[in-house]
Amino acid sequence: MDPTVAPVHNEPEAEPNSWWGWWPSWRPTSMSLLKSTEANILSRLQNNLWSRYVTLPNQDRIWTLTLTNKNVRKEHGQMLPSPVAPKKCPLVMVHGFGGGVGLWIHNLDALSASRPVYAFDLLGFGRSSRPTFPSDAVLAEEQFVTSIELWREYVGLDNMILLGHSLGGYLATSYAIQHPSRVSHLILVDPWGFPEHPKPGVETPNGQGAEMVKRPQLPRWVKALASVVSLFNPLAVIRAAGPWGPGLVNRFRPDFKRKFEELFDDDTMTAYIYHCNAQTPSGEVGFRAMSESLGWAKRPMLQRVHLISPSMPITLIYGSRSWVDSASGEQVAQIRGPTATRTVMIDDASHHVYADKPDVFNRVVRNICNLVD
């Protein structure tokens, strides 16, 4: 076994000591409950699954899943490619804000049928370590991206097809800018943080004045509430709700239960979302450092997308009912040129397109991956 991989049974089940230490008795959560809920989700997988921690040089740990086709050989707990199977470029999947590897349950088997698939919890989210993030947007983004590169080094991937959803798409793009030789194809699923925050009287990238595209003026009370909320981490309300936290998730995100009802007829998925986000905030702090009012990125990726290698193909996948504006994909194509950039719209899908229309999503991603090999 790779010495950088910590055995699963050695993982800590309690949160590190902090001033949040008294909260576990108030909040019905723990890392143990997160672990058991995730295990229930992953038990639905049919292909070979290898789950473990990858330990970085600074001792931060990244919770990692590796999946291969169930016909692939296993030796000493590690999965080895069949001697007759062609080597396929691995697919690496990066979840969005507040998520974790369990949210890919509709996709992992289908996408690992023909190539290795890796999925990991971003630093500060899910079961990965929850270190301190700086309040500076540049430094917070760099901490995320550096952890991904160190993870890649220790897993031993020379190159990969990198897929990121929402916040994961933003970070995957930043990674591709800094490490172009490691990314064979960049797949961005409803990526967050691309457009610039519109300002009155300023021309948009499409040449239209802001008065042509601005939304209705928000009431004063909404602006005041947003200003107060901006003082806290985005998911603080879940933790502050204590024993009512799981009920809040069920009430305000019933869509998660519907998206996975074919697999679970109970609250498994909403419980997973709750346990992922009721732990000590860390990745939230990093996200908050990178974002400004109402979720806009302080460093919009459209300002930097021209730095991506012209030879790196990019595919952007959007849901037709998503709150993310697919016009950003068109602007990426204008900046980079249409030959290197493709946009795919999946009908009747929301921001979580991979769960709304998993069969369509999986087929699209498989077709993209097949272009690499």
C-alpha positions in Angstrom: 0.0 0.0 0.0 1.2 3.5 -0.8 2.7 5.0 2.4 0.8 8.2 1.9 -2.5 6.4 2.2 -3.7 6.1 5.8 -5.7 3.0 6.6 -9.4 3.7 7.0 -9.6 2.2 10.5 -7.1 4.9 11.7 -9.3 7.8 10.8 -10.4 10.2 13.6 -14.1 10.2 14.3 -14.2 13.3 16.4 -13.7 16.9 15.3 -10.4 18.6 16.3 -10.4 20.6 19.4 -11.6 24.2 18.8 -14.0 26.7 20.4 -16.7 24.8 18.6 -16.0 21.9 20.9 -19.2 22.3 22.9 -21.5 22.2 19.8 -21.5 18.4 19.2 -23.7 17.9 22.3 -26.1 20.5 20.7 -25.9 19.3 17.1 -27.0 15.7 16.3 -23.9 15.1 14.2 -20.4 13.7 14.3 -17.8 12.4 11.9 -18.9 8.9 12.8 -22.4 9.6 11.7 -21.2 11.2 8.5 -19.1 8.1 7.9 -21.9 5.6 8.5 -24.4 7.7 6.3 -21.8 7.8 3.5 -21.2 4.1 3.9 -24.9 3.4 3.4 -24.9 5.5 0.2 -21.8 3.9 -1.2 -23.1 0.4 -0.5 -25.2 0.8 -3.6 -22.2 0.7 -5.8 -21.5 -2.4 -8.0 -18.0 -1.7 -9.3 -14.8 -2.1 -7.4 -14.5 0.6 -4.7 -11.3 1.5 -2.9 -11.9 4.2 -0.2 -9.1 5.7 1.8 -7.4 8.8 3.1 -4.6 10.4 1.1 -2.3 12.2 3.5 -0.6 15.4 2.2 2.9 16.6 3.4 1.3 19.0 5.9 -0.7 16.1 7.3 -4.0 17.3 5.9 -6.0 14.3 4.6 -8.2 14.1 1.5 -10.9 11.5 1.6 -10.7 9.6 -1.7 -12.7 7.1 -3.7 -11.3 5.1 -6.5 -13.6 3.0 -8.7 -12.9 0.6 -11.5 -14.9 -1.9 -13.5 -15.9 -4.9 -11.3 -14.0 -7.2 -13.7 -10.7 -5.4 -12.9 -8.3 -7.5 -10.8 -7.5 -6.6 -7.2 -4.2 -7.3 -5.4 -3.3 -6.4 -1.8 -6.4 -4.2 -1.6 -5.4 -2.2 -4.6 -7.1 -2.3 -8.0 -5.0 -3.2 -11.0 -5.9 -2.9 -14.6 -6.6 -6.0 -16.6 -3.5 -7.0 -18.7 -5.7 -7.1 -21.8 -7.6 -3.8 -21.1 -6.3 -0.6 -22.8 -5.1 2.0 -20.4 -7.7 4.7 -20.1 -7.1 8.3 -18.9 -8.7 8.5 -15.4 -11.6 10.7 -14.7 -11.3 12.9 -11.5 -14.6 14.3 -10.1 -14.7 17.4 -7.8 -17.9 18.2 -6.0 -19.5 21.6 -5.4 -20.0 23.7 -2.3 -21.4 21.9 0.7 -21.2 18.5 -1.1 -19.1 15.4 -0.9 -18.3 12.2 -2.7 -21.7 10.6 -1.8 -23.5 13.0 -4.2 -22.0 11.2 -7.2 -23.8 8.0 -6.4 -25.9 8.2 -9.6 -22.7 8.5 -11.7 -19.8 6.5 -10.2 -20.8 3.1 -11.5 -21.7 4.2 -15.0 -18.6 6.4 -15.4 -16.2 3.8 -14.0 -17.4 1.0 -16.3 -14.7 1.9 -18.9 -12.0 3.8 -17.0 -10.7 4.5 -13.5 -12.7 7.2 -11.7 -11.5 9.2 -8.7 -13.7 11.3 -6.5 -12.5 13.1 -3.4 -13.9 15.4 -0.7 -12.4 18.9 -1.2 -10.2 20.2 1.6 -12.5 21.6 4.3 -15.6 19.6 3.1 -17.1 16.1 3.7 -14.7 13.8 5.5 -11.5 15.5 4.4 -9.5 17.6 6.9 -10.9 20.9 8.0 -7.9 23.3 8.3 -7.9 27.0 8.7 -8.4 29.0 5.5 -7.1 32.6 5.0 -9.6 35.4 4.5 -7.7 36.6 1.4 -9.4 35.4 -1.8 -6.1 34.7 -3.6 -4.7 32.7 -0.7 -7.8 30.8 -0.1 -8.1 29.7 -3.7 -4.4 28.8 -3.7 -4.9 26.6 -0.7 -7.6 24.6 -2.4 -5.7 24.3 -5.7 -2.4 23.3 -3.9 -4.2 20.6 -2.1 -5.6 19.2 -5.4 -2.1 19.1 -6.9 -0.5 17.5 -3.8 -3.4 14.9 -3.9 -2.6 14.2 -7.6 1.1 13.8 -6.9 0.5 11.2 -4.1 -2.1 9.3 -6.0 0.3 9.1 -8.9 -1.8 10.5 -11.8 0.3 11.8 -14.7 -2.8 13.3 -16.4 -6.5 13.2 -15.9 -9.9 14.3 -17.3 -10.9 16.8 -14.7 -14.6 17.3 -13.9 -15.8 19.9 -11.5 -19.3 20.9 -10.4 -20.2 24.4 -9.2 -17.4 25.5 -6.8 -15.6 22.4 -7.9 -15.7 23.8 -11.5 -14.2 27.1 -10.4 -11.4 25.3 -8.6 -10.9 22.8 -11.4 -10.5 25.8 -13.8 -7.9 27.4 -11.5 -6.1 24.1 -11.3 -6.1 23.8 -15.1 -4.6 27.3 -15.5 -1.7 26.4 -13.1 -1.1 22.8 -14.1 -2.1 22.5 -17.8 0.1 19.5 -18.5 -2.0 17.4 -16.0 -5.4 18.0 -17.5 -6.3 16.2 -20.8 -9.9 17.6 -20.9 -11.7 20.0 -18.5 -15.4 19.4 -17.9 -17.2 22.1 -16.1 -20.7 21.3 -14.8 -22.7 24.4 -13.9 -19.5 26.1 -12.8 -19.8 28.8 -10.1 -17.8 32.0 -10.1 -17.4 32.8 -13.8 -19.4 36.0 -14.6 -18.4 39.4 -13.2 -20.7 41.1 -10.8 -22.7 43.4 -13.0 -22.4 47.1 -12.3 -24.9 49.8 -13.4 -23.9 51.5 -16.6 -21.1 49.1 -17.5 -21.2 47.2 -20.8 -21.6 43.5 -20.5 -19.3 41.0 -22.5 -22.2 40.7 -25.0 -22.1 44.4 -25.7 -25.3 45.2 -23.9 -25.6 47.9 -21.4 -26.4 46.9 -17.8 -29.8 48.5 -18.1 -30.7 45.8 -20.7 -29.9 42.8 -18.4 -30.3 44.0 -14.8 -32.8 42.2 -12.6 -35.6 43.9 -10.7 -34.4 46.0 -7.8 -34.2 44.1 -4.5 -36.3 45.4 -1.6 -34.4 47.2 1.1 -35.1 44.5 3.7 -33.6 41.8 1.4 -30.5 43.9 1.0 -30.3 44.4 4.8 -30.7 40.7 5.4 -28.1 39.9 2.9 -25.7 42.3 4.6 -26.3 40.6 7.9 -26.0 37.1 6.5 -22.7 38.0 4.8 -21.1 38.4 8.2 -21.5 34.7 8.8 -20.4 31.5 7.1 -23.0 30.4 4.5 -24.2 27.3 6.4 -24.0 28.7 9.9 -27.8 28.5 10.2 -27.6 24.6 10.0 -25.2 24.5 12.9 -27.0 27.2 14.9 -30.3 25.2 14.6 -28.9 22.4 16.7 -31.3 19.5 16.9 -33.6 21.2 14.4 -30.8 21.3 11.8 -31.8 18.0 10.0 -35.4 19.2 9.8 -34.2 22.5 8.2 -32.3 20.6 5.5 -35.4 18.4 4.8 -37.6 21.5 4.7 -35.5 23.8 2.5 -33.8 21.1 0.3 -36.6 18.5 -0.4 -35.2 18.3 -3.9 -32.3 16.2 -2.7 -34.6 13.5 -1.5 -36.4 13.5 -4.8 -33.2 13.4 -6.9 -32.2 10.2 -5.2 -35.6 8.5 -4.5 -34.8 5.7 -6.8 -32.1 4.6 -4.5 -33.4 5.7 -1.1 -37.0 6.0 0.1 -35.9 7.7 3.4 -33.9 10.7 4.5 -30.5 9.2 3.7 -29.4 11.9 1.2 -30.6 14.9 3.2 -29.0 13.4 6.3 -25.8 13.1 4.3 -26.0 16.8 3.3 -26.7 17.7 6.9 -23.7 15.7 8.4 -21.4 17.1 5.7 -22.2 20.6 6.6 -22.9 20.5 10.4 -19.3 19.9 11.2 -16.7 22.5 12.0 -16.8 25.1 9.2 -13.6 25.2 7.1 -14.2 25.0 3.4 -17.0 27.4 4.0 -14.5 29.9 5.3 -12.4 29.5 2.1 -15.5 29.9 -0.1 -16.6 33.0 1.8 -13.1 34.4 1.3 -13.4 33.9 -2.5 -17.0 35.2 -2.8 -18.7 38.5 -2.3 -22.3 39.6 -1.8 -25.0 37.1 -3.0 -22.4 34.6 -4.1 -20.5 36.4 -6.8 -16.8 35.5 -7.1 -14.3 38.2 -6.1 -12.0 36.9 -8.8 -14.4 36.0 -11.7 -13.0 33.2 -13.8 -14.0 34.9 -17.1 -11.2 37.3 -16.4 -8.7 34.5 -16.3 -10.1 31.8 -18.7 -7.8 33.1 -21.5 -4.9 31.8 -19.4 -5.9 28.2 -20.0 -3.8 26.5 -22.6 -5.3 26.9 -26.1 -4.8 23.2 -26.7 -6.8 22.1 -23.7 -10.4 21.2 -24.7 -13.1 22.4 -22.4 -16.7 21.2 -22.2 -19.3 23.1 -20.2 -22.5 21.3 -19.1 -25.5 23.2 -17.9 -29.0 22.3 -16.7 -31.7 24.2 -18.5 -33.4 25.0 -15.2 -30.3 26.0 -13.3 -29.7 29.3 -11.5 -26.2 29.4 -13.1 -26.3 31.5 -16.3 -25.2 29.4 -19.3 -24.2 32.6 -21.1 -20.8 32.3 -19.3 -20.2 29.2 -21.4 -20.8 31.2 -24.6 -18.4 33.8 -23.4 -15.8 31.2 -22.6 -16.1 30.0 -26.2 -15.8 33.6 -27.5 -12.6 34.1 -25.5 -11.0 30.8 -26.3 -12.5 30.0 -29.7 -15.3 27.5 -30.5 -12.9 24.8 -31.6 -11.5 24.4 -28.1 -14.7 24.9 -26.2 -18.1 23.2 -26.3 -21.3 23.9 -24.4 -23.9 21.2 -23.7 -27.4 22.0 -22.3 -29.3 19.2 -20.6 -33.1 19.8 -20.7 -35.2 19.8 -17.6 -32.2 19.7 -15.3 -31.4 22.0 -12.4 -28.0 23.1 -11.0 -27.5 19.4 -9.8 -27.7 18.2 -13.4 -25.8 15.0 -12.6 -28.6 13.9 -10.2 -31.6 15.3 -12.1 -30.7 13.6 -15.4 -28.1 11.0 -14.5 -28.5 8.8 -17.6 -28.1 11.8 -20.0 -25.3 13.3 -17.9 -23.4 10.0 -17.7 -23.8 9.5 -21.5 -22.5 13.0 -22.2 -19.5 12.6 -19.9 -18.6 9.1 -21.3 -18.7 10.5 -24.8 -16.4 13.4 -23.8 -14.0 11.0 -22.1 -13.9 8.7 -25.1 -12.5 11.6 -27.2 -9.5 11.7 -24.9 -8.4 8.1 -25.4 
